Amino acid sequence: MVIGYDTRFASEHFAAAAAEVITSNNIKVHLCSKSAPTPVVSYSVLSTNSAGAIIITASHNPASWNGLKYKTQQGASAPSEIISQIEQNIHQLTTGKLKPSFQKLTLNEALEGGLLNYLDPSPEYFKQLFQLVDITELRQHKLKVIVDSMFGAGSGYFKEILEGGRIEVNEINGERNPSFPGINPEPITKNLGKLSKLVVEQKADIGLATDGDSDRIGIIDENGSFLNQHQVFALLSLYLLEIRGERGAIIKTVTSTEMVSKLGTIFHVPVYETAVGFKYIAPLMLQKDALIGGEESGGYGFCHHIPERDAILAGLYFLDFMIKTKKTPSELLAQLYKKVGPHYYDRIDSHISDDKRQTIIHKLSNIQPHTIAGIKVASIKATDGFLFQLIDKSWLLIRFSGTEPLVRIYAEAESPEKVSELLNEGKQLIEL
C-alpha cells in the first residue's frame, strides 16, 4: 500500500502510525517522504502497482479537522461497499468483537525487514502530466498565473511544472501553516478574496486555487471574478470535446449543472447522473470509460488518468484551453454560453438538528408540488436528496450534507433572479 499525507498538524505522524500498523500485518508500505496532494498519492498506486492507498487529510475542511481517505487499486475513491466493510471492521475493533492479532513493528524495524520504503511520488506523477498535456508548449506562452495553494499539499506544484519558459507563476499561501490563517482551505468565492484582488492588481491572466489536499480547484478570471464550479465543469468538458476532439461519457452528480447535459447532446456523448461524491462517480467512470467526471464541490476527474479528482491536471487543462483558443477565462465562458445558453447557480447552507432533519425528510417525502416559483415541475427525483426538475430546465435540489449537520438548497436557472426565487421557494418548502 501507499501511505500519504497533507500539510495539517501531525499528519505525518498519523501516516507513520498507519504505516506501523500496516507493515505489522505483513503488508509492504510505500510511505511518502513528504506531504503530497491526494491525486499525486492516488496516481502512485498505479505507478508502484500497489493494492491501494491511505491518505491522511481532511481535504477542504477547517484546520481543527483531520481524516483518512482510502483509495482502491485503481487510485480511485473507494465505492460504498468497501467503505461499509471498513466501517464494519472499525465497529468490531472498537467494540472488542475483533482483537488485533499482530505484534506491532516500529518504522525502523519495518525498514530493516524490507516491509517499508520511503517514496517521493511526484516524479512519476510529473511524467504522467507530460503525457496528458503539452507542458513544453504551455511554458512558451506569455501568461501570468497567480496560484493560491491555501497552505495545502499542492504548494509548489504549478510552479515546478510550468516554470522555465515565458509563463510567469506567482504563488501565495504556499508555505506550510496547519492553522490555515485567515481562511478555510476550500477554493470557493468567500475564501479567495486575496487571490481575486491580486489577479486584478498584478494584471494576471488567471488565478488558480487548490484546496488542502489539492483535489478541488477554484478559478478566478482576468477580471477578478470567481468562475463557479459548474462553469468550470462545463468549460473543461467543452475543452476535451471541442479542442482535444475526445469522446466519451460525462459523469455528473445530481448537484451538477445542466450545461454538461446540453454539451452531451451537442457532441453526441452520453451523460450519466449519480449521487453526490466521487465514491459514486469513480466506479461509473471506470465502467463507462468516461471522458470526465465532476461534482459541484470543484473536483474533476479525467480519462487516461486516475478516476479521481485532480486539481493540478484540471488547472493545466484550463491553461491549455486558454492558449489553444487565445481567449481569456471570461471569453471562454462567453463562448460556452453561446453554445448552451446562460446558466446561473447558487446554494444556501443551513445548520439543522437531527429532529429538524427528520421533519424535513418526512415533509419532502410526502409532497408533490405542481409548480415551483411559477414554473411547472417536470419530475421529482430522490437519488440523493429531493431534486425538482422544472419544464424550463431549471432545477431546485434539497439534500443533506454527508459530513456536516447541514441542509443544503441548490438551484440553477437562466437568470440570477430566477435562482433567487427558486432558493426562496426551497426555504419555504422546508420552513427554514
N, C-alpha and C positions, 0 to 999 in steps of 0.2 A: 504493500500500500504506500501511497504518497501521503505525507502529512505536511500541510502548510499552515500559514497564519498571517494575520494582518498586523497593523501598527498599534492596536489597542493595548491598554495596560495589561501586562503579564501574558499576552497572547503566546509569546514564545515559550513561556513556562508551561502553559496548558498544553501546547503542542508537544513539548518534551515529555510531559506526563502521559499523554496519549501514546507516544512512541514507546515508552517503557511498558505500557500495558500490552500494546500490540505485539511487540517483539517477545514479550514474556509468553505469548501464546504461539511462539514459533512461526510468526509471520514476518517476513522481511519488510523493512521500512526504509523508504527514501524520505528523510527528514529535510525539509527546506532549510538552507543555511542562512536565509534572511527572509524578511516579510515579502510576500508576493501577492499580486492580485488573484482573486478567485479564478478568473479564466486562465491565467497562466498555470496555476496549480492543476486545474482541470485538464488542460492540454497535456500536462506532464504525465497524466495517467496513460495517455496514448503513447507518448514518446518513450516512456520507460516500460511499456507493456505490463502495467500494473493492474490489479484487480479492482481498484477504486481509490478514493481519497477521502481524508478527513481534513477539513479546513476550519481553523479556529478563527471565527469572525462573527461580528454582529452586523456586518454589512452597513446599511444606511442608518442604523438605529443610534440613539443617544450614547454619549460617552460612558455612562454607567453600565451599559449592557455589554455582554459578550455572549457568544454562542458557538454552535458547532454545525457545520454543513457536511453532509455526506454525499459523495459523488460516486457514480457507478463505473463499471468497466469502460463505458463509452465516454466518461468525463462529463456525464450529464447529472442534473438534479435527480435524485432518487424518486422513482414512482411511489404511489401511495402504498402499494403492498410491501415494499421494502421498508418504508418508514414505519408502517404498522408493526412489522416484525421487530424492528429495533426498539420501538416503544414497548412492545410486549416483553422483550428481553430486559429492558430497564426496570419495568414493573416487577418482574420476577426477582431481579437482583436486589432492588430496594425493599422488597417485602420479605426477603430471606428465603424465597421458594427456590432460588437458584444460587448456589455457592460457587465463587471463583475457585478454580482448582489448579492454579498455576503459582509458581514461585517467581516473584517479580524480579526482573533484571534492572540494573541501572543502565544508563546510556553507555557508559564505558564498557560494561560487560556485554551489552548488545553489539557495540562496535568490535570488540575483541572476538566475539563469537561469529562475526560475519552476518549478523542479522540487521545491522543498521549501517547506512552510509548517509553522508550529507550531500544534498543536491542543490545546485543553482538551476532553477527551472527556466530562467529567462533565455539562454542561448537557443535552445530548441524551439521555444515559442517564437523568437525573432525569426528563425529560419522559416517557420510556418507563415508568418506575416508576409515575408518577402515572396512566398509562393502565391499568396492571395491578392496582394496589392503591389503595383509597380512603385515601390518606395523610392527608387532611384529617380524616376520621373517626378514624383512628388517633391523631392528635395530641390529640384531645379526650378521650381516655380516661386516667384516672389510673392509670398504670402506672409502675413503677420498673424500669428496664432497666440492667444493667451490661454494658458491651461490652469485650471484650479483643481488641484489634486485633493483638496479638502482634508489635508493632513493624513490621507489614507495610503493604502498599499500601492496605488497607481503612481505614486510620486516618481518622477524622473523618466517614466516610460516613453511618453511622447517626445521629450527632448532627445533621448538616446536614439529613438527610431528616426526622427526627422532631421536632426542637425547634421551639418556637413555640406550644405548647399546654399541656395538662395533663400530658403524658407527660414523665417525667424520665429523661434518658440520661446516665449517668456512664461515662467511658471510662478504661481502664487500658492501659498499654503502647502508647500512641498516638503517641509520638514516634519519629522515625527513629533506629534504632540497628542498623546492619548486623551486629553481633555477636549479636543476639538474646539478651541477657544472661540467663542462668538458665533458658532454655527452648529447645526446638526449636519453630519456628513451625508446629506441627501441632496442630489443636484436638482432642486426644484426652485421656482422663482424666488420664494422668500429667503432662501439661503445663498442666492447668487448675486446679491446687490453689489458687492465689491467687484466681482468679475464683470458685471454689466457696466459699471462705472469706468473701469479700466479699459474695456474694449472701446468705449467712446473716446475717452481721454487720449489714448495712445493710437487712435485711428486704426485699430486692428481689424482684420478681415473676419474674424470669428473668435468666439470664446468656447472652450471645451471644458466641461467639468465632469469629474468622475467621483463616485461615491466612496465610502470607506473601504470597500474591497474591490472597487473598480469593475463591477459588473453592470452598473447603471450609468448612463451618460445624460448630461444636460447640455444643451447648445444655446449659446447667445449669438444673435445675428449681428451684423456690422453696425446696426443702429442701437445696440444695447438691449434689444428686446429678446425675451425668452421664447424659443420655439418649444411649444408644449410637446409632450411625449407622443401624442397622436400624430402631430405634424411630422415629427422625426421618423416615426414608424413608416408612415406613408411615403416620405421622401426617400428613405433607404430602400423601400420596396420598389419605388419608381426607378431609382438608380440601378438596381440589379436587373430589372425588367427591360428598361429602355436603353440605358447606357452600356451595360455589360451584355445585354441580349440574352440573359439567362432565363430559364423557365423552370417552374416547379411550384408546388403548393405553398400557400401562405397560411400560417397558423396564427390565429388571433384569439384573445380571450374575450369573454362577454363584456369586459370593460373597455375594449379597444374600439378604435374609430371605424366607422363605415367607409372611410376613404379607401382602406385597403380592399374592402369588398368590391368597391367600384373599380379599382385597379385590376382586380382579378377578372372582372367582366370585360374590361377593355383589352386586356392582354391574354384572355382565354386561359387563365390558370385557376385551379380550384382554391377556394378559401374555406378553411375549417375553423370552427369555433370551439373553445374549451372553457372549463372553469378557470379561475384566476390562479396563476402560479406556474413556474416552469416545470414543476413536477408533473403537470398535465401536458404542457407544451412539448417538452423534450421527447417523451415516448411517441407522440404523434409526428414530430419532426423526423424521427428515425423510421417510423412506419411508412410515412408518405414521401420520404426522401425530399423533404421540404426545402424550398429556397430560403425562407426566412420565417422565424417565429418571433413574436413580440408581445409585450404587455404594457399596460398603462403606466406602470411604475418606471419606465425608461430602460428596460432591459430587452436586448435584441440578440437573437442567435442566428447563425448563418450557415448555409450549405458549405460543403467541402472543409468544414471546420468541426468544432465540437457542438453538439446540440445544447448549447448553454449560452447564457448572456455574456457578452464581451464588449465592454465599453471602449476598449482600446481599438479593436477592429472596427467598431461602429464609427468611431471618430475618424479613423483613416479612410474609411469608405466615404464619409461625408466630405472630407477634404478632396478626395479624388473626384467626387461628383462636381465640386466647385471648379476644379481645374479642367475637367473634361468639357464642361459646358461654358466655362468662362463667366459664370454667374455668381453673384453674392448669395448668401443664405436667404435673404428676403426675396430676391429674384427667383430663386428656386421654389420658394413657397408660392409665389405668384404663378409660376409655371404649373405647379401641382394643381392649384385652384382652377386653372383654365381647363384642366382635364376632368376634374371630379367635382368642381363647384366648391364654394366656400363652406367650411365646416368650423364651428366653434364649440368649445367644450369647457366645462368647469365641474368642480366637485366640492361637496360640503362634508366635513367630518365632524361627528358629534359623539362625545363620550356618553356611554349608557351603562346602566346597571344590568345585571343578569335578569332581573324581573322585567325591566323595560324591554329587553331583547326578546323575551318570550312573548310579551304582549304584542310586539311588532310582528313577529313571525306569525302569530295566530291571526292577526288582523289581515296581513297581506295574503295569507293562505285562503282567506275566505271572501276576498273582494275581487271583482272583475269589472273595473271601470270601463265604460264605453268610450269615454273621451278623457284626455289629459291636456290641460292648457288649451282647450277648444279644438283639439285635433283628435280624430278618431283613432282608437287603439287597434292596430292590425293584429298583434299577437302578444301573448304573455308567456315568458319562459322562466323556468325555475332551475336552470342549470347550476347557477351559483348566485344566490340571492333571487331577486324578483326583477326581471327585465321586461319593461313595457316598450314594445316597438310600435311606432306610430306610422300612419299611412304615408306621411311625407318623408319617411326615412330618418326622422329624428328619433331619439330614444331617451328613456329615463330608467335608471337602474338603482335599486336599493339593496345593499348587501352588507354583511358584517365582516369586519377585518378578521383574518385568520390568526393574527398575532397580537392584537391590541383590543381593549374593550371599547370598540368604536363601531358606530353605524355610519356607512358612507352612502351619500346620494350623488349619483353621477348623471350628467346629461350632455348630449351633443345635438346641435341643431344648426340651421343655416345662418343664424344671427345671434349675437351676444344677448339681445333682448329676449329671444325665444328660449335660450339656455336658462336665463334667469327665471323666466316663467315656469319652466319645467322643474327647476330646483325648488321653487316655492311650492309648487303642487306636490312635489315629493315630501317636503316637510309637513304639509297638511295631511297627506296620506298617513303618515306615521305619528302625527300630532307632536312634532318637536317644538 
